[in-house]
Amino acid sequence: MRRMSAKRIWASALIGALAVSFIGPAGARAQAQDIGTIQSEILTLDPDRLFAGTQVGKRLTRQYEAERDRLIANNRELEADLRAEEQALTDARKTMTPKEFREKADAFDNKVRSIRQENERAARDLERGREIAPLTLMRMAEPILVELMRDTNGKIILDNRQVLLRSDTVDITDLAIERVDAAIGDGSGEEDAPTAPAEQQDAPGAGDAPDDAPADPAD
């Protein structure tokens, strides 16, 4: 069985938390039918499509991409500075005693290792923010989905990625996207997915690097 990713587990858990019974009066059922929404006790939702289709999900994606690009650009600048410093040290070697050169070379190596560690931490923080962004959206959308369950007389919302067979008539993803967009727009001012610290100046980048320069994390 294929192992579920962390974000899918969280999304499924949140959808599972919405599996609550709502038993309303007959008048409420008639009103729900009048507004033309789906009428089913069992509903399905695609969290990936909800994230990709809502203004909140698009904003969080843009936020991640902008921060990633900023880190990449800063890392390339830092890499160029390290190359220049390394070359300057090499050029100055003939003017130094072996002990002086060894001390300066060791200091440079320590500097590069420290930068590499900071670079890896920034990349991990950024990827962690990307992974939990769908959970951020689900938290914002939870009361909206509960209201949607009431309107559709639903008793349970299932993650449709975990359903073997289903009818499209019970899929509320498109309707959920409309409701979420109408209720919270792009979610500005709400809780955002965390990204790398703003002061971080090293980042994942492309291209060759000095032997001890920060390595680019895998995509």
N, C-alpha and C positions, 0 to 999 in steps of 0.2 A: 504494500500500500504506500502510495507516495506521501511523504511527510508534508504536513501543512506548514506554510510559512507563518511567522509570528503575527503578521498583520492579518492574515486570514483567520487565525485562531481567535484573535481579539474581535474581529468583525463578527465572526460566527457566535462568539460568546455574547456579544451585545445584542445581536438579533435574537439569540436564545432567551435573553432576559426579557424580551418583549413578548414572549410566548405566554400571554396572560389571557384569561377569559374575560370578555366584556359582554354581560347579559343586560341588554337594555329593553325598554318597553317597545311594544309593537309600533308606536308612533315614530320612534327613533329609526326603526328599520325602514319604515315607509319613506321617511325623509331622506335617508341615505340612497334609496332606490331612485327618488325623484331627482337627485343631483347628478345621476348618471355615472357614479363611480362603480368600481368592481364590487360584486357582492359574493363573498366567499368566506367561509370560516378558516380556510387554509390559504395563506398568502405566501408568495415568494419574493425575494429581493436579491439583486446582484450588487453586493457592496462595491466591487471594482467599478462597475458601470455607474453607480451612484456617485462615487468619488470623481470619476472622469467627467461626468455630465453636469455636476453642480458648480455653481459659481464659487462656492467655498473650496471644493477640490481643485478647481482650476487655479484659484489664487494661491493655495498652498503649494501647488506644483510650480507655479511661476516663482514663488518665493524660494523654493528649494533650488531651482535652476539658476536664479540670479545669485544666490549665495555660493553655489558650486562654481559658477563662472568667475565670481570675484576671487574665490580661493585659488582657482587655477591660475588666474592672471597674477596674483600676488606671489604664488609659488614660482612662476616663471621668472619674475623680477628677482626674487631671492636667489634662484638658481644662477642667474647671470652674475649677481654680486659675488656669490661663492666661487664661481669660476674665475672671476677677475682677482679675487683675493688669493686663490690658489696659485694663479699664474704669477702674481706679484711675489708671493713667497718663494716660488721656484726661481724666479729671476734674481732674487736677493740672496739666494743661497751662497753664491760665490763670495759674498761680502761678509759672511758670518762664520763663526767657528762652528764645528760640528755640534757642540753642546747648545749653542744659541739656536741653531736651526732646528735641532731636535725638540727643544722647548717650544718654539713657535709652531712647529708642525703638530706637536701633541695638542697644543691649545686650539689649533684650527680643527683638528679631528674631533675634539670634545665639543666645539661649537657646532660642527656639522651634525654630530650625533644628537645633540640637544634639539636642534632644529628638526631633525627627522622625527624625533619623538613627538614634538609639538604638532608636526604635520600629520602624523598618524592619528593623534588624538582629535584634531580638527576634522579629519575625514570620517572618523568613527562617529563623532557627534552629529555631523551633517547627515550621515546615512541613517543614524538612529532617528533623527527627526523625520526623514523621509518615510521610514518604516511605520512610525506611529501616526503619521498624518491621517490615514484613513480612520484610525480610532478617534482622532480629534473630531473629524466630521461626524462619526456615528454618535458621539456624545452630544454634539450640537443638535443632531437630527432626532434624537430619541423621543422628545416630547411630540415632535411633528409626526413621527411614525406611530406613536400611540394614538394620536388623534385620527390618523388615517385608518388605523385598525377599527376604531369606533365607527367611522363613516362607512366602512366596507363590511361591517358586522364580522370582522375577522377575529379569530381567537388565537391565532399563532402566525408568526412570520418566520419562514424558513430561509436559510441561505440557499439560493437556487443552484449554487455550484455543488452543493452536497445532495441534491435531489436527482435521483436516477431518471425518472420520467415525470413530466409535468405538462400542463396546458398553459399556453401563453396568457390565457384569460385570468390566471391567478397571479401573474407577475405584476407587481405594483411599482417596479423600478422607475418607469417613465413618470408615473403619477407622483412618486416620492420626490423625484428631481424637481418637478414643477412646484410642489408644496414647499420644499426646502428653499428653493430660490425665492419664492414669494415671501416666505417668512423671515429669512435672515440674509438674503442677498449673498454677498461674498464672505459674510461672517466677520468683517472688519470689526475690531474691538472685542471679539470673542477670543477664547483661548486658541493660540496658534501652536503648531507643532514646533518643538525646539530646533534650533539650528546651531551651527558652530558659533562660539563667542565672537562678537563683533570686532574685538581687538586682535583676534588671531590674524597673523600676517603671512603664514605659510599655508600651503594648500596643495591638493592633488593636482598634478600637472602632467604634461606630455613631454616627450623628448628625452634625450640623453641627459645624464646628470653626473657630477663628480662621483667618484667611487663611494664616498661616504655621504653624499648629498641625499636629501629626502627622496625616498622612492615613491613612485606614484601608486596609489592603491588600485587594486583591480576594479574594473567596472562592475 
